[in-house]
């Protein structure tokens, strides 16, 4: 009787672990940068006098996971081939990758001043 109870407990444990692995195992996440929809903008301030150029880069995430991923912020650095430092930087805040669906966000990239 004790052995039968032990085997049934092991079977329940293995089934529970299998179910958890099925639900939480990470699946493929496809990230798509929509190059044809990149837009440029200009911000102007009078006090102090300044102007800033920025690019808005739309990005979509296609997830087949069974869980939703929420991030408070994603930071991105854009590099040019042969460059020693980033060309521009950006942040997307409150990014959510939906379970089993497509989510989108935009990165606002601003130029990094060159040191020379």
N, C-alpha and C positions, 0 to 999 in steps of 0.2 A: 504494500500500500504506500509506503514512504517513497519507493522508487517511482511509482506512477505519478505521485504528486510532484516529485522533482522533475520528471520529464514534461509534465503539463506546464509547470512554471517556466521551464526553459523554452518550450514552444511558444508560450505567450510573450516572453521576453524577445525572442527572435522575431516574432511577427510585429511587435511594437517597434523594434529597431528598424525592421524593413520598411514599415510605414513611414517612420520619421526620415529615413534615408530617401525615400521616394519624394516626399514633400519638400525637404530642405536641401537636397542635392542641387548644387548650382548647375543651371543649364546655360546654353549659349545666349549671349547678350550681343545683339548686333547694334553698333553705333554708326549712324550715317550723318555725315556733314553735308548739308545741302549747299554746295558751292554756288549754284545758280541763283540762290536767294540771298546771298550776302549783300548787305546794304551798308552804306557809309553815312556817317552823320557828323555834324559840326556843332560843338557847344561853345558859346561865346559868353564871356563875362565882362562887365564894364568896370567893376571894382573888385580887385585890381584888374586892369586890362589883360585879358588872356583869351586864347582860343585853343580848343582841343578837338582833335579828330578821333573818331572811334569807328570801329567796324562791328556790326551786329551779325554774328554767325549762328544761323539756326542749326540745331542738332536734334536728331530723333534717336530714341532707344527702342528697339524691338525685342521684347523679352518673352521667353517661353517658360519662365520660372513660375512656380505656384505661390510665390510670395512677393510682396511689394517692398522695394528698397527706397528709403527716403534719406537724402543727404542734405545737411544744412547749407553746404557750399562746396563747389568744385572750382578749384583754381586751375588755370591753364596758362602755359607759356608757349608762344609761337616762335619757332626758330626758322632761320633761312639757312640753306645749305652753305657750309663754310663759315658761318658766323660763330663768334665765340660766346655770345650772350643772347638772351631772348630779344626778339624784334618787337614783340608786344606781349602784353599780359591781360588777362581777363578773369572774371569770376561769374559764375552762375549760382544764384542762391535758391534755396528751397527746391531742390531737384527731386522729383519722384519718378521712379521707374515702376510702372504698373505691372501687376501680375498678369501674365498672359496677354499682353497688349502692347500698343505703341504709345510712347510718351514723347513729348518734345519740350525743348527749352532753348534758350538763346544765350550765347556768350557775347558779352560786350568787351571787345578788345581795344585797349588804348596803347599807343606807341610807348616804348621805353626809351628815355633820352640816351643818346649815344655819348660815351665818355671820350670819344675822340679820336 
